[in-house]
Amino acid sequence: MNALKTWFASISEREQKLVIAGAVIGTLGIFYFLVWSPIHSAIETQRSALATEKQTLAWVNEQANRAQVLRRSVSKTSFNGSLTQLVNKTTRSAGIPVARMQPQGDELQVWIDQVAFNDLMAWLEQLEQQGVMIIQSDVSEVDLAGFVKVQRLQLGKA
C-alpha cells in the first residue's frame, strides 16, 4: 500500500486527477456490471413472471366461478331405471355409435370408436342434465379433424 502511495505522490497533479477519475469511473463500471445490472435483470424477470402468474390466477378464478355457476345450473334430477337403457336411448337419438358398453355395479363403462367432438359434448351435457355424472374419461384424437375416440368413459348416477 505504501508503494502505491509513493507512486501516486510521485506523478504530476494532472496525472493524479486522471488516475482518480479513472478509479471512480472504473468503480462505477464494476458496480454497474457486477451488481446493478444483474439485480435489475432479475427484478425484470420476476416482474414478468409475476404478471404471467397473475394472468393465470385470473383465468383459474374465472374458470372456478364458471364451474360453480354451471354446477348450480345443472338440474339435479335423477332418473329412474337402468343407466344402460338411458345411454342406449340417448346415443341412438344423438347418432353416436357405441362400440362397447360394460356395466360395473351402479356404473357403466362406454367405448366409442369415432365421434364428432361437438356431438360427444352435447350428448354428455344431455346425460348430465338427466342426472348422470362422468366419473372418468379417456378421450384421444383421431386422424379426422374434429373427431375423437372415447377409449373409456365411466358413467354413474348422480
N, C-alpha and C positions, 0 to 999 in steps of 0.2 A: 504494500500500500504506500510505503514511503517512496519507493521508486516511482510510482505513478504521480505522487505529489511533486516530486523533484522534477520529473519530466514536464508536468503541467506548468510549473513555475518557470521552467527554462524556455518555454515557447513564447512568442510575441503575444501582445494583448489581442491583436486581431485573430490570431490562431486560437487563442483561448476562447474567444467568443464563438468562433466557428465550431470548436470541439464541444462547447456547452450546447449550442444549437443542435448539433448532430446528435448528442446524447439525449436531448429532450425529444427530438423527432424519432430517434430510434426506440426510446422507451415507449412513446405513444404508439408507434407502429407495432411493437411487440405486444403491448397491451391490447391493441385492436385485434390483431390476428390470432393471438393465443387465448384471449379472454372474451372480449366483447362480441366478435363475430360468431364464435361457436354458441355462445349463450343466446344471442339474437336469433340464430338459425333454429336452435332447439325450441325457443319460445314460439316462433312462427309455425314450426311443425306441430307443436302441441295445440296451438290455436286452430290450425286446420283440422286436426284430429278431433278436437272438441266440437267444432262446427259439424263435422260428419256425424259424430255421436249424438249431437242434439237433433239432427235431422232423423236419424234412426229412431231415437226415442219418441219423437213426434209421430213418426209413422206407426210405431208399435202402439202408442197410446190411441191413435186414430183407429187402428185395426181392433184394439181391445174394446173400444167404445162401440164400434160397428158390430163386433161379435155379441156384445151384450144386448144391443138393440135387436139383432137377429134372433137371439135366444128368446127374448121376450115376445117377439112377433110370431115365432113358430107355435102353431097350435099344438097343445099337448094332448090332443085326442088320441086315445089308444084304440086300436081296432080289436074286434073280437074275431077269433078264427086263427087259421094257420098262416104263419109267416110265408111258407112255401106257396100257398094259394095266392096270397096278396102279391108276391113277387111275380108269379106266373101271370096274373091278371094285368099288373102294371107294365111288365115288359112287353106283353102282347100288344097292349094299347099304345105303348111308346115306340113299338117297332124295334126293340132291342133284342138281338139274337143271343140267347143264353147258351153257352157251351155246356155248362155243367152246374148243378146245384147239389149241395150236400148238407142236409140238416145235422146239427150237432146240439142236441138238447133243445133249449129255447132259442138257439141261434141258428143262422143259416149262412153257409158259405156259397158264394156265387162266382163263377168264372165266365168271362165274356171275351171271345176271340178278337173281335174288332168292332168298334162302335165309334160314332162321331162324338167327340168330346162334349159338345154342347148338348147333344141328346142325352148323354150319360148324366150330366149335371142336372138337367131338367128332371130326369127320372129320379135321381137321388133326392132332389128337393121335394118331389111328389111323395116319395116314401117317408121323408121326414115329417111332412105335413100330416101324414096318416099315422104317426106315432112309431115309426121305425127309426132306430138310431144306427149310425155307422160306427161299428166298433173298431174295425181295422180295414185298411185298403192298401192294395199294392197295384199301382197302375203304371204302365210303361207306354212309351210312344211306339208307333209302328211306322212303316215306310210311307204310308199315305198321309199327306198333310191334313191335320185336323182330326185325325183318328187316333184312338188309343186302344190298348189291350188291358183288360182287367184280369190280372193274374190271380187275384184273390180279393174278394170283398166280403167281409164278415158283417152280417147284419143281426140286430137283435131288437126286441120290443123295448120301447122307451118306458 
